[in-house]
Amino acid sequence: MGNFVQGKDPTPHKELIEKLMDPAIPKTESEWAAKKEIIKLRAEIKRKDAALRHALHGLENVYMPYADYVIKTKQALSTKEDSDGS
């Protein structure tokens, strides 16, 4: 089952990533490639997160006035129903 030494727990994921990202620790060619890929993926996540936040901010600006209108209308209708005895 895997390449684990019997009786030895595998290194935790977080620790492996920290070792890969540490510039003071020598790396094999495959470790350098893994580090480069991690950096690329982290940058992509940041770009997509920023784009999503920008899009959500735009939606808030478009829909919030309508949300306020809906809330006020619901409040007015519920007040009207209460006064009608419903």
C-alpha positions in Angstrom: 0.0 0.0 0.0 2.0 3.0 -1.2 5.7 3.6 -0.7 5.5 4.0 3.1 8.0 2.4 5.4 6.2 0.0 7.6 5.4 1.6 11.0 6.2 5.1 9.8 3.4 7.7 9.3 3.6 9.7 6.0 4.6 13.3 6.3 1.6 15.6 6.7 0.6 17.5 3.5 1.2 21.0 5.0 4.7 20.0 6.0 5.5 18.7 2.5 4.3 21.9 0.9 6.3 24.0 3.4 9.5 22.0 2.6 8.9 22.4 -1.1 8.4 26.2 -0.8 11.4 26.7 1.5 14.2 28.1 -0.7 16.9 27.0 1.8 16.1 23.3 1.3 17.8 21.6 -1.7 15.4 20.1 -4.2 15.4 17.5 -6.9 14.3 18.4 -10.4 10.8 17.0 -9.8 10.5 19.0 -6.5 11.5 22.2 -8.4 8.8 21.4 -11.0 6.2 20.8 -8.2 7.2 24.1 -6.5 6.8 26.0 -9.8 3.4 24.4 -10.4 2.3 25.3 -6.8 3.3 28.9 -7.4 1.5 29.0 -10.7 -1.7 27.5 -9.2 -1.7 29.9 -6.2 -1.4 32.9 -8.6 -4.3 31.5 -10.7 -6.4 31.1 -7.5 -5.6 34.8 -6.5 -6.5 36.0 -10.0 -9.8 34.1 -10.1 -10.7 35.2 -6.5 -10.1 38.8 -7.4 -12.2 38.5 -10.6 -15.0 36.8 -8.6 -14.9 39.5 -5.9 -15.1 42.2 -8.6 -18.0 40.5 -10.2 -19.9 40.1 -6.9 -19.2 43.7 -6.1 -20.8 44.7 -9.5 -23.8 42.5 -8.7 -24.3 44.1 -5.3 -24.3 47.5 -7.0 -26.9 46.3 -9.5 -29.2 44.4 -7.2 -29.0 46.0 -3.8 -31.3 48.9 -4.7 -33.9 46.3 -5.8 -33.3 44.3 -2.6 -34.0 47.4 -0.6 -37.2 48.0 -2.6 -38.3 44.4 -2.1 -37.7 44.6 1.7 -39.6 47.9 2.0 -42.5 46.5 -0.1 -42.7 43.4 2.0 -42.8 45.5 5.1 -45.5 47.8 3.7 -47.6 44.8 2.7 -47.2 43.1 6.0 -48.2 46.3 7.8 -51.2 46.6 5.5 -52.3 43.0 6.2 -52.0 43.6 9.9 -54.2 46.7 9.7 -56.7 44.9 7.5 -57.1 42.3 10.3 -55.7 39.5 8.1 
